[in-house]
C-alpha cells in the first residue's frame, strides 16, 4: 500500500517532463486516491553539453541522480527513455514496467532537404550518436558529420540558426512533443536501424518494492516489453553503451520474435548486420543468439577492446 504521495523522479528536459507527466496522468487515472507528484532533477548528462557522451561516461549519466533519489527514499520511481538505460542496471534497481512503444525510427530533420539522398555533397549533418554516424558514413560518406548535443528544442534551434543542413533525431521524441511536422524523412528498418529500445518508456524503482510494482503493473505493454528485452539482451552480449555503435530492432510476428542487429564503425562506416528469430516468450534467447552471431562475424574488431567496459570474456 502506498503511503503518502507517489514521487516520480525525472529529468527537466521538455521530453523527459512529457514522459513523466504521461506516466503520472495514467497513474492518476488508475489510482485516483494516490497523490502523484513529479520531482524534476538535473543530471550530469544534461549538464555536460560541450563533449560527446561517449567521452564522458555514456548515457548512464542521465540516470545516476534519479537512481540516487530512489535509493535515498527521496523518490519512489523514475521515468526514463529506455534507450538511455544501460544494458545492466546497478544492483538494487529494477525496471517495473515498459510502456507501449512509439515510432522507433530515426528522423531526418531539415529546413531545405526532403531526404537524406537529397542532401548535397559536403552537407553538414548534426548528430553525436556513434550509431547514427556509422550508418550515415555507410550510406553517404560524402557528408560532413558534426557533433550535436542538447535537448530536442536546443538541437532544433541550432538547425534553424543555419549551423547544419540537417540533423538526426528520434521520431518518438518529436511526435511526443507535437513536433511531428518537423520530420522530413523517417529512417526505417531494414535499411536503417534505431538505438536499442528507442521509442519505449520505462519505469524504474527499487528492486523488490512490491507496492510500486503493483501500482505501475497496469501500464506495462507485453509486446513492447518482449521486443525491448530482446534488444537489450543483444546489447548486453556486446556490452553496449553509447561508446559502441550498436543498433537493434525487434518485432513480433504472430508468436515469433524477429530481431535485426547492427554493429558499426563511426569512423569508417563499416557495418556488420545480422538477424535472428525465435519464440516471442523467450526474447532474451533471441537477443543472446544474435549478439553471439555478430561477435562470431567480427563485431569485436569494430567494438575494439580499447573501449571502456569492453571485454572479450563471455
N, C-alpha and C positions, 0 to 999 in steps of 0.2 A: 504494500500500500504506500503510495506517495504521500509524504508528509511535507506540507508547505509547497512553495512554487517549484515548478519544473524548470530548471535553468539550462538554457541552450547556449553553449559557447560557440562563437562564430567569428570569423574574420570580418573586418569592417568594409571590405570592398562591396560595391553595389551588387555584384553577382553573388558573393557569399551571403550577404544580407537577404537577397531574394530567396536563396535556397533555404536559409534558416527560417525565414518567415513562412515559406511554403510548408515546411515541416511543422512549424508552430501552429499554423492555421488548421492543418489536418489533425493535429493532436487535440486542439481545442474543440474541433467538431466531434471527434471521437470521445473525448473525455471532458465534457463541459464543466465538471466540478473541479478540474485541476487547473490551477493558475499557471500558465506557460509564459515565461519571460526570456528575452534574448539578452545575452551577455557579450556584446561586441568587444573584440580584442584585436590588437595589432601584433602580428607575428614577425619574426626575423625575416621571413621570406618577403613580407610586404615592405620591410624597411630597407632591404638591400636591393636597390634598383639599378646600380651602376656596374654590376657584374653579372655574367651568366650564372644561372642557378647551378650548372654543372661544376663550377669552380668554387662554390661557397657552401656546398653541402647537400644540394638536391632539394626535391620538392618536399621532403620531410620537414623543411624549415617552416612550412605553412601549418604544421600540426603541433609542434612542440609546446607552445604556450597554451594551446587549447587542452592538450593532454595533461599538462601540469595543473590546470584549473580543475579538471575532472579528478585527478589523483588527490588533490588537496581538499576536495569537497566544496570548492567554490562554484563548480558547475556540475550538472548531473549527466550531461551528454554533449556531444559536439556534432555539428553537421559539416560534412566535407564533400567536395568533388572527389569521387573515388579515384580518379586518375592521379590525384595528388597524394594518395595514401600509399606508403611504402608496402612492398610485397610482403614484408614481415612486420607485424605490429610489435611494439615493445611489450614485454611481459606486463600483465595486469590490465590489458585493454582488449576490447573485442568490438567487432562490427555487429551491431544488434539487428540492423535491417538495411537492405539495399532497396531503394525505391525504383519505380518503373523508369526505364531509360528514355532520355530524349534522343534526338538525332545524334548518332555518334560521329558523324563525318567532320572533317576539317572544312573550313570555308575560305575561299579566296575573296578578299575584300579590296576593291579598287574603285577609285573615282573615275577612271578613264579606260579601263580594260575589262572586258566581259569574262575572259577565261585566262587560265594560265598560258594557254597556247597563243593568246593574243598579245602577250607582253613582248615588247621589242627586245632584241639582243641587248644585254647590258642593263636591263631594267633592274631597279633596286627593290628587293623583296625583304620585308621585315619579319623575322622570327628568331627567337632564341632557342627553340626546340631543336635538339640534335636530330630527333626523329624526322621532323619536317625538313630540316636541312638536307639530310641524307636522301630523302625522296625527291626533293627539289633538284639536287645535283644530278640524280639519276635521270630525271625527266627533262630538265632544262639546264644543262651545265654552263650555258652562256649567261645565266643571270648572276647578278651580284646579290649576295645574301648578307644582310646586316642585322645585328642584334636588335631585339625589341622587347623591352620589359615593361611591366606596369599592368594595371588593371585594364579591363576592356575599354573603358572610356578614355584612359590615357593613351592606349595604343591607337584608337581611332582618331584621337586628336592629333597625334603625330603624323598619321597618314594624311589627314585633312590639311595639315600645315605644309604638305608637299615634301616631307622628308623621304617618303617611299612611294614607289609606283604601285605597290600592292603590299598587303600584309596577310598573314595566315592566322586564323583564329579558330576556335572550336565553334561549330554551328550551334551547339546546345546553349552556350553562353549567350550568343546573340539572340536566339529565339526566346530564351527565358527573360531577357531584358527588353523584349519588344522591339529588337533591332533586326529582325529577320530580313527587312528590306535592304540591309547593307550587304547581304550575301550576294555576290555576283556569280559564284560557281561553287557547288558542293564537290569536294574531292572525296570520292567514294570508292569502296572496295568493288572489285578486286584490284583495280589499278592503283589505289592509294589506300593505305591502312592507317587508322587512328591510333592514338595512345591507348594502352590497356585501360579498360574501364571508362573511357571517355563518354560523357553524357549521363553517367549514373551518379546519383547522390547516395551517400552512405551516412548512417548514424552510428557514432562510436560512443561507447560507455565503458564503465569498469567491468572487467571480466567477472562473471558470476553475480552481477547485480540483477537478480531475478525480477525485481519490481520494475526497473527501467525496461528490461527485455519485454516484459509483459505489456507495458504501456505502448511501446513502439512496434510490437509484432504485427499489428494490423496494417502497417504501412509497407511491409515487405512485399516485393513483387518476385514471385518464384522464378519466372522465366529470366528476368534480368539478373537475379542472383546467380543462377546457373551459368549464364554467359560470363558474368564478371568473375566467377570463381575459376572458370577455365582460363580466362585471360590472365588472371593473377597467378595461377599455377605456372603458366608459361613464363611469366616474369620472374617468379621465384627460382625456377631452374636456371635462368640466365642471370640471376642476381641483378635484376633490372632496377634502374633508377634513372634520373634524368641525365646521368653521365653516359648512359648506354642507349644508342638509338634503337629501341625495341618498339614494335607495333604489333597489335593483335586485335582481332575482331571475331567474336563467336556469335553464331546464330543458330536458333532452334529450327529444325525442320522435322516436323512430326515428333517422334520420340527420339530423334537423333540430334546430336550437337555437332555442328561443323565449325572448326576453328582455323582461321588463317593467321599466319605469323610472319614476321619480318625482323631481320637484324640488319643494320646498315652501318656504313662508314660516312660520317658527315663530311669528311674532307674529300673523299674520292667519289662518293655517290655509289659505291659498290653495295649491292643489296643481295641478301640471301632470303629466299622465300620458301615456305612450305605450308602444308595444311594437313590436318588430321580430323578424323570424325570418330565419334563414339557415342555411348549411351548418354542421354540427357541427364540421367540421375547419377552419373559419375563424371562430373565436369573436371575435377582435379586430374583424373587419369588422362583425359584428353589433353589438357594443358601440359602435363608432365611428358607425355609421349611426343608432342610437338617440340617442346623445348629440347629434349634429348636428340630428336632428329636434326634440329638446327645445329646443335653442337657437333654432331657427327658430320654434318656438311661443312664445318669450318667456321661456325659462328664465334668460336673462342678467339680466332685471329682478328675478327672485327671488334670484339668486345675489348680485347687487349688486356693481358694480365696486369699491366701497369695501372689500370683504372682502379681507383679506391674501392675496396669492397669486393673486388673480383677474386675468385679462387677457382682453380681448375678442379679442386676436390669435389667429389659428388658422393 
